[in-house]
């Protein structure tokens, strides 16, 4: 595509989920409730950082990683949720060109980081199950910090790659994005450039991250199963497996949705279907994660109760 034919865009228009005023009101109320639960639940989950300082029983890597998982959930859902809710009520659903790039960059950084964190947490569960007595020695505070720093660095690198490639494309026609946020599939459909490089980057870079994280989780759980089978008592095996069920649930839901969304050629994109899928992983999953994890965790409940019983004055 000749760069001279490219339109110099200053803004995009997000068409959103529906044009029906009645449906917009219903969806606004529904997703406002979902987003508020998401924010409150994840802020409560991040509050575990305080609990970790107060309660020695929570001085474990699992809760350190879990607080960062909640941070990622909160960040990428907040990059999308407030703008989507505002667009339900606004007449002008425009978003600046740079704002669109920043929204996607933020989403991509923390979505990638969550993928990688789930793998790190699988490794953490393996260490906890296979070597419980040496768990805190093997997974030290320094190692946890290095792993989390690496997670965010890889997420940022991947996000910068896709953002720089996507927002250098030519948009010589409409500037209306048939979606409720700036995502790659609708941008690819809007572009009049050759997007083969973008699709190659998506399948290789993001694909490598996805396949590496899924492989890491599967390998970790193979070792976990072998370790659990060595436990003689049925109660001990059940307790070991029960520590992994929440993690497996989150991995299956999050990774399955991501694979469906991004591992397809552009010719198979169905934006109406993609909007429903996107709603699920951008707002619903971040709301479910703290409910699946900490808010049903006995240790955290006990720590919260202790914190409430402290006489501060």
C-alpha positions as CSV (number, residue, x, y, z in Angstrom):
1,X,0.0,0.0,0.0
2,X,1.3,3.4,-0.9
3,X,1.9,5.5,2.2
4,X,0.8,8.6,0.3
5,X,-2.8,7.2,0.2
6,X,-3.0,6.7,3.9
7,X,-5.3,9.0,5.8
8,X,-3.8,10.8,8.8
9,X,-6.3,9.9,11.5
10,X,-6.6,11.8,14.7
11,X,-9.4,9.7,16.2
12,X,-11.4,6.5,15.9
13,X,-15.1,5.9,16.7
14,X,-16.1,2.9,18.7
15,X,-19.4,1.4,17.5
16,X,-19.8,-0.5,20.7
17,X,-22.0,-3.6,21.3
18,X,-25.4,-2.3,20.2
19,X,-27.2,0.7,18.8
20,X,-30.5,0.1,20.7
21,X,-31.0,2.7,23.4
22,X,-33.0,0.3,25.5
23,X,-30.2,-2.3,25.3
24,X,-27.6,0.3,26.0
25,X,-29.3,1.2,29.3
26,X,-29.6,-2.5,30.3
27,X,-26.0,-3.3,29.3
28,X,-24.8,-0.2,31.2
29,X,-26.4,-1.2,34.4
30,X,-25.3,-4.9,34.0
31,X,-21.7,-4.1,33.3
32,X,-21.5,-1.3,35.8
33,X,-22.3,-3.9,38.5
34,X,-19.8,-6.4,37.0
35,X,-17.1,-3.8,36.8
36,X,-17.7,-2.5,40.4
37,X,-17.6,-6.1,41.7
38,X,-14.4,-6.6,39.7
39,X,-12.8,-3.5,41.2
40,X,-13.9,-4.1,44.8
41,X,-13.0,-7.8,44.7
42,X,-9.5,-7.2,43.1
43,X,-8.8,-4.3,45.5
44,X,-9.6,-6.6,48.3
45,X,-7.4,-9.2,46.8
46,X,-4.5,-6.7,46.4
47,X,-5.2,-5.9,50.1
48,X,-3.5,-9.2,50.7
49,X,-0.2,-7.4,50.5
50,X,-1.3,-5.7,53.8
51,X,-2.4,-9.1,55.2
52,X,1.0,-10.6,54.2
53,X,2.7,-8.0,56.4
54,X,0.3,-8.5,59.2
55,X,-0.2,-12.3,59.3
56,X,2.9,-14.6,59.2
57,X,0.8,-17.5,57.8
58,X,0.4,-15.6,54.5
59,X,4.2,-15.1,54.1
60,X,4.2,-17.5,51.1
61,X,5.0,-17.0,47.4
62,X,1.4,-18.1,46.4
63,X,-0.1,-15.0,48.0
64,X,2.6,-12.7,46.5
65,X,1.8,-14.0,43.0
66,X,-1.9,-13.9,43.7
67,X,-1.7,-10.2,44.6
68,X,0.0,-9.5,41.3
69,X,-2.6,-11.5,39.4
70,X,-5.3,-9.3,40.9
71,X,-3.2,-6.2,40.0
72,X,-3.1,-7.4,36.3
73,X,-6.9,-8.1,36.4
74,X,-7.6,-4.7,37.7
75,X,-5.3,-2.9,35.2
76,X,-6.4,-4.5,32.0
77,X,-10.2,-4.4,32.9
78,X,-9.8,-0.7,33.9
79,X,-8.2,0.1,30.6
80,X,-11.4,-1.0,28.9
81,X,-14.3,-0.9,31.4
82,X,-14.7,2.8,32.1
83,X,-14.5,3.8,28.5
84,X,-17.0,1.1,27.5
85,X,-19.5,2.2,30.2
86,X,-19.1,5.9,29.2
87,X,-19.8,5.1,25.6
88,X,-23.2,3.4,26.5
89,X,-24.4,6.8,27.7
90,X,-22.5,9.2,25.4
91,X,-23.5,10.3,21.9
92,X,-19.9,10.8,20.7
93,X,-18.0,7.5,21.1
94,X,-14.7,8.8,19.8
95,X,-11.3,7.9,21.1
96,X,-8.1,9.7,20.1
97,X,-5.7,7.8,17.9
98,X,-3.0,7.9,20.6
99,X,-5.6,7.0,23.2
100,X,-6.6,4.0,21.2
101,X,-3.0,2.9,21.0
102,X,-2.5,3.4,24.7
103,X,-5.7,1.5,25.6
104,X,-4.5,-1.5,23.6
105,X,-0.9,-1.3,24.9
106,X,-2.2,-1.3,28.5
107,X,-4.5,-4.2,27.9
108,X,-1.9,-6.2,26.1
109,X,0.8,-5.7,28.8
110,X,-1.3,-6.9,31.6
111,X,-3.1,-9.7,29.7
112,X,0.3,-11.1,28.7
113,X,1.5,-10.7,32.2
114,X,-1.5,-12.7,33.5
115,X,-0.7,-15.5,31.1
116,X,2.8,-15.7,32.3
117,X,1.8,-15.4,36.0
118,X,-0.5,-18.4,35.7
119,X,2.5,-20.4,34.6
120,X,4.7,-19.1,37.4
121,X,1.9,-20.0,39.8
122,X,1.8,-23.5,38.4
123,X,5.5,-23.9,39.1
124,X,4.9,-22.5,42.6
125,X,2.2,-25.1,43.2
126,X,4.6,-27.8,42.0
127,X,7.2,-26.7,44.5
128,X,4.6,-26.5,47.3
129,X,3.3,-30.0,46.7
130,X,6.5,-31.8,45.9
131,X,8.8,-30.2,48.4
132,X,6.5,-28.7,51.2
133,X,9.3,-28.6,53.8
134,X,11.7,-26.8,51.5
135,X,9.1,-24.8,49.7
136,X,9.9,-21.3,51.1
137,X,13.7,-22.0,50.7
138,X,13.4,-23.0,47.0
139,X,10.9,-20.3,46.2
140,X,12.6,-17.4,48.0
141,X,11.5,-13.8,48.1
142,X,14.3,-12.8,45.7
143,X,13.3,-15.5,43.2
144,X,9.6,-14.4,43.4
145,X,10.6,-10.7,42.6
146,X,12.8,-11.8,39.7
147,X,10.0,-13.9,38.2
148,X,7.4,-11.1,38.5
149,X,9.8,-8.6,37.0
150,X,10.4,-11.0,34.1
151,X,6.7,-11.4,33.6
152,X,6.1,-7.7,33.3
153,X,9.1,-7.2,31.0
154,X,8.0,-9.9,28.6
155,X,4.4,-8.5,28.6
156,X,5.7,-5.0,27.9
157,X,7.9,-6.2,25.1
158,X,5.1,-8.1,23.4
159,X,2.7,-5.2,23.8
160,X,5.1,-2.7,22.3
161,X,5.7,-5.0,19.3
162,X,2.0,-5.4,18.5
163,X,1.1,-1.8,19.2
164,X,3.9,-0.4,17.0
165,X,3.0,-2.7,14.2
166,X,-0.8,-2.1,14.4
167,X,-0.8,1.6,14.6
168,X,1.6,2.1,11.7
169,X,-0.9,0.5,9.4
170,X,-2.7,2.6,6.7
171,X,-6.3,3.5,7.6
172,X,-7.5,5.0,4.3
173,X,-11.2,4.3,4.6
174,X,-13.6,4.4,7.6
175,X,-12.4,5.3,11.1
176,X,-15.2,3.4,12.8
177,X,-14.1,0.4,14.9
178,X,-16.8,-2.2,15.1
179,X,-16.0,-3.0,18.7
180,X,-16.2,-1.6,22.2
181,X,-12.4,-1.2,22.6
182,X,-9.3,-0.9,20.4
183,X,-8.3,-4.5,19.7
184,X,-6.3,-6.1,16.9
185,X,-9.0,-8.0,14.9
186,X,-11.3,-5.0,14.2
187,X,-8.2,-2.8,13.5
188,X,-7.0,-5.3,11.0
189,X,-10.3,-5.3,9.2
190,X,-10.3,-1.5,9.2
191,X,-6.8,-1.3,7.6
192,X,-6.2,-1.1,3.9
193,X,-2.5,-2.2,4.4
194,X,-1.1,-5.7,4.0
195,X,-1.4,-7.2,7.5
196,X,0.6,-10.3,6.9
197,X,3.5,-9.0,9.1
198,X,1.0,-8.2,11.9
199,X,-0.6,-11.6,11.7
200,X,2.9,-13.3,11.6
201,X,3.9,-11.3,14.7
202,X,0.6,-12.3,16.4
203,X,1.1,-16.0,15.7
204,X,4.8,-16.1,16.5
205,X,5.3,-13.7,19.4
206,X,2.0,-14.0,21.2
207,X,1.7,-17.6,20.0
208,X,5.1,-18.4,21.6
209,X,3.9,-16.8,24.9
210,X,0.7,-18.7,24.9
211,X,2.2,-22.1,23.9
212,X,5.0,-21.7,26.4
213,X,2.7,-20.8,29.2
214,X,0.3,-23.7,28.5
215,X,3.2,-26.1,28.1
216,X,4.6,-24.8,31.4
217,X,1.3,-25.4,33.2
218,X,0.9,-28.9,31.7
219,X,4.5,-29.9,32.7
220,X,4.1,-28.6,36.2
221,X,0.9,-30.5,36.7
222,X,2.4,-33.7,35.4
223,X,5.0,-33.4,38.1
224,X,2.3,-32.4,40.6
225,X,0.3,-35.6,39.8
226,X,3.4,-37.8,40.1
227,X,4.2,-36.2,43.5
228,X,0.6,-36.5,44.7
229,X,0.5,-40.2,43.8
230,X,3.4,-40.8,46.2
231,X,1.3,-39.5,49.1
232,X,-0.1,-42.6,50.9
233,X,-3.1,-41.2,52.7
234,X,-6.3,-40.3,50.7
235,X,-6.8,-37.2,52.8
236,X,-3.3,-36.0,52.0
237,X,-3.8,-36.5,48.2
238,X,-7.2,-34.7,48.4
239,X,-5.6,-31.8,50.3
240,X,-2.8,-31.6,47.7
241,X,-5.1,-31.6,44.8
242,X,-7.5,-29.1,46.4
243,X,-4.7,-26.5,46.4
244,X,-4.6,-26.7,42.6
245,X,-8.2,-26.7,41.6
246,X,-8.6,-22.9,41.7
247,X,-5.5,-22.3,39.6
248,X,-6.6,-25.0,37.0
249,X,-10.0,-23.4,36.7
250,X,-8.5,-19.9,36.0
251,X,-6.0,-21.3,33.5
252,X,-8.6,-23.2,31.6
253,X,-11.0,-20.3,31.3
254,X,-8.5,-17.6,30.6
255,X,-6.2,-19.4,28.2
256,X,-9.1,-21.1,26.4
257,X,-10.7,-17.7,25.7
258,X,-7.4,-16.1,24.6
259,X,-6.6,-19.0,22.2
260,X,-10.1,-18.7,20.6
261,X,-9.8,-15.0,20.2
262,X,-6.4,-14.5,18.7
263,X,-5.3,-17.8,17.1
264,X,-7.3,-17.4,13.9
265,X,-6.7,-15.9,10.4
266,X,-8.4,-12.5,9.8
267,X,-10.7,-14.1,7.3
268,X,-12.5,-16.0,10.1
269,X,-13.1,-12.9,12.3
270,X,-16.8,-12.6,13.3
271,X,-17.0,-9.2,15.2
272,X,-20.4,-9.9,16.8
273,X,-19.1,-13.2,18.2
274,X,-15.8,-11.6,19.1
275,X,-17.5,-8.8,21.1
276,X,-19.2,-11.4,23.4
277,X,-15.9,-13.3,23.8
278,X,-14.1,-10.0,24.5
279,X,-16.7,-9.0,27.2
280,X,-16.0,-12.3,28.9
281,X,-12.3,-12.0,29.2
282,X,-12.0,-8.3,29.7
283,X,-14.7,-7.9,32.4
284,X,-16.1,-11.2,33.5
285,X,-12.9,-13.2,34.1
286,X,-11.3,-10.4,36.2
287,X,-14.4,-10.4,38.3
288,X,-14.4,-14.2,38.7
289,X,-10.7,-14.6,39.5
290,X,-10.8,-13.2,43.1
291,X,-14.0,-15.1,43.7
292,X,-12.4,-18.4,42.6
293,X,-9.2,-17.7,44.5
294,X,-8.9,-15.6,47.7
295,X,-12.4,-14.8,48.6
296,X,-13.1,-18.5,49.1
297,X,-9.7,-19.2,50.7
298,X,-9.8,-20.3,54.3
299,X,-6.4,-18.8,55.1
300,X,-7.3,-15.4,53.7
301,X,-10.7,-15.4,55.5
302,X,-9.0,-16.1,58.8
303,X,-6.4,-13.4,58.2
304,X,-9.1,-10.9,57.4
305,X,-10.9,-11.8,60.6
306,X,-7.7,-11.2,62.6
307,X,-7.2,-7.9,60.9
308,X,-10.8,-6.8,61.8
309,X,-10.2,-7.8,65.4
310,X,-7.1,-5.7,65.8
311,X,-7.7,-2.7,68.0
312,X,-6.1,0.1,66.0
313,X,-6.7,2.8,68.6
